[in-house]
Amino acid sequence: MTDTAPACPWWCTDHRSGATVDDDQHARLLAAPAGSWVAILAGTGPRDRAELGYAIEGYDADPGRARAFARALLAAAEIFDRIAP
């Protein structure tokens, strides 16, 4: 039996399987505070390009959580610089 699933790139730590191989997605989720997320995502097809995703929705009295989000975003941007064409 042949495995048709593509090999994950080095940055993929959270491969998402879909109904078909075309629906599969490589993902790297970075540690971010609750209420926010930072990720690198890409389909598994040869023409699928990686995308940098991030979001935050929140008001907070703790600047430490804002710094944690900023660190996650910086880490994702540094990885993205290495993989983007």
N, C-alpha and C positions, 0 to 999 in steps of 0.2 A: 504494500500500500504506500502510495506517495503522499507526502504531506505537502499541500499546496499553500500553506500559510507562509507568508514572507518572513524572512529573518528580521528581527527588530534591530534598528540602529542602536548605537552605543548609548544614546541619551534616553531611549525608551525604557521606562521602569513600570509602566502600567498599561500593557497592551489590552485594548478593548476589542473583543470579538463581536462581530455582527452576524447577521443571518447568512451572509455569504462573505467570501474573502474580500470582495470589493467594499464591503461595509466595515471591514476591520479598521482600527485606528491605533496609531502609536500615540502614546501620551507620556508626559513627564509632569507630575503634579508636585509643585514645590510647597513646602510648609508655609502656610499663611495663617493669620489669626482668624478666628471664627467671624463669619460675615464677609469674608473675602476669599478670593482664590487667584492663583497664579499657575499657569500651565503652558506647556508647549504641546501642540497637537498636530498630527499629520495623518492623512489617509495612507494606505499601504500601496496604492498604485504608483507606477513610475512617474506619473505627471503630477502627483499630489505634492504640494509644497507645504513645508512646516509653517505653522502660524503661532504667534505668541498671543496668548489669551490672559486677561486679567480683569478683575472687577472687585470693587469694594463698595459696600453700602453701609455706612455707619457714622455715627457721631459718638465720640468717646472722650472721656476725661483722662485717659491713660495714653500718653505719647509713646509708651513702649510698644503698644500694639501697632501704631502707625509705623514705627521704626521696623517692626517685624515684617509688615507688609512691604515696606521699601526694600528690606534685605532680600525677601523672596523675589521681588520684581527685578532687582539688580542681578541676582543669581540667574534667573531665567533669561534675562537679556544677554548675559555673558555666554551662556550655553547657546542661545539663539545666534549670536554672532559667529560662533564656531561652526554651526550647521547650515546657516543660510547661504545660498549661492551668491 
